[in-house]
Amino acid sequence: MRILLVDDSATMRRIQKTQISNLGISDILEATDGEEALIVLKENMPIDIILLDWNMPVMDGMTFLKKVRSVAAYNDVKVVMCTSESEKSRVIEAMKEGVNNYIIKPFTPDSLKEKLGL
Amino acid sequence: MDVSFVNPFIKALIDTFKTMLSTDTIPGKPQVKSGNKPTHDISGIIGLSGEAQGAIAISFPKIVALKVVSAMLGSSIKIIGPEIVDGIGEIANIVAGRAKQGLSQYKLTISLPNVIVGQNHAISPPSGIRAIIVPFDSSLGNFVMEISLKTK
């Protein structure tokens, strides 16, 4: 199992990494924005799950998601949005663009585990 | 400023500290800000735009900021550096995003966080908007949230 964490906050990536590591998963990659994530994704397939922030500088999560979902080779990659964007309209927008699940920050270790399907 | 804006931010802050830091926070009585008091050491600021405009700032004394980010990361941070700046910015980001749930009648966009580090700095609300100050008490120490928001 290989997971890519995409978030501009190093604090958030560290929290996510700790909680996922505690589930026994050690193959964890990181990127600070969508643009960097596209490079990490291309160079490290297969990646099973991308945990994706929405609001990021350079390239935001929604732009990244649309690019990922337009590439057939990434069809099997599960994308879970993990964001402070809490409105229903945002959740619906992300689902329409192809996220597999949606986590609203703040989250507990249990809810992260559940939403990632681990 | 419409005081109905205040409660979603108070609730969002309580939820964020409870979930991410396992810490209970107790809000004090909201007050209208006058002048350049209170002053702070570290502030995380998020701008809000759209059908309502303004900003929220969550401001800490240095020692409280160190304890808050240490609790968030589960490891002791002893100096004000990039980890503290990033951590305080992320808390402000989460609180602002969470509060949008309670303000769903307005279509709001939140900015990326800005963090100010500097002893005894004051925060001025956006021009033409009165700020509401909410003090918080917690086992990690006392801090304040400043909310300045108005409808278009």
Interface residues (C-beta under 8 A of the other chain):
Chain A: D8 S9 A10 T11 M12 R14 I15 T18 N55 M56 P57 T83 S84 E85 S86 E87 K88 I104 K105 P106 F107 T108
Chain B: D15 T16 T19 M20 V69 M72 L73 G74 P82 E83 D86 G87 G89 E90 N93 I94 A96 G97 R98 K100 Q101 S104 I110 L112
